[in-house]
């Protein structure tokens, strides 16, 4: 079993505290719309992999520079890695961490000109690229599908900014995750029932969930992109 702390959307005083160490997770997953400082705090405090996807209220996530560009900034001074420091961006890629294979898709339905927002058609293209990538990496399924938004009609909202993505139905059918973990829909303290699609359990994790997930293997962290 892998002990997984999943966070999204709302800062919890239970989590943003040194006492979070008592939870003893093996892995942290972030489903978006959290300050980078919050994710960096968890990375530093817990010293376990932190894997995240961006939400619609997050800034664009820059890619780390490589080669000479990674050594020197335009000012001639060394350039730091992009934030959030110590965290792995799983958006539109696959990350293996703590023995779990995680596929990620960040963002929400487009409702203004902000970052990490997509039309249904744009998101469907991203979803197809992710499914194709899994095929290139040996096929099979994944343990966790980590997204910011839920599938359309399965725990999403009635207002347009909180509609889910239609393409996630196909992603779940193709990748067969045991868990689909998402944020974006704020329950405001009201219990949110899990939904089931095929063999996948879909869970709203706002503001946090502590879960135990079966791991087929206990591999080191590997990122595929």
Secondary structure, DSSP 4 states (H G I P E B T S, - for coil): -EEEEEEESS--TTTSSGGGGGG--SEEEE-S---HHHHHHHHHHH-SEEEE---TTSPPPPPPP-HHHHH--TTSS--PPPSSTT-EE-BTSEEEETTEEEEEE--EE-SSS-SSEE-HHHHHHHHHHHHHHHHHTT-S--SEEEESSPBTTSS--SSGGG--BTHHHHHHHHH--SEEEE-SS--TT-----EEETTEEEEE-SEEEEEEE--S--PPPEEE-
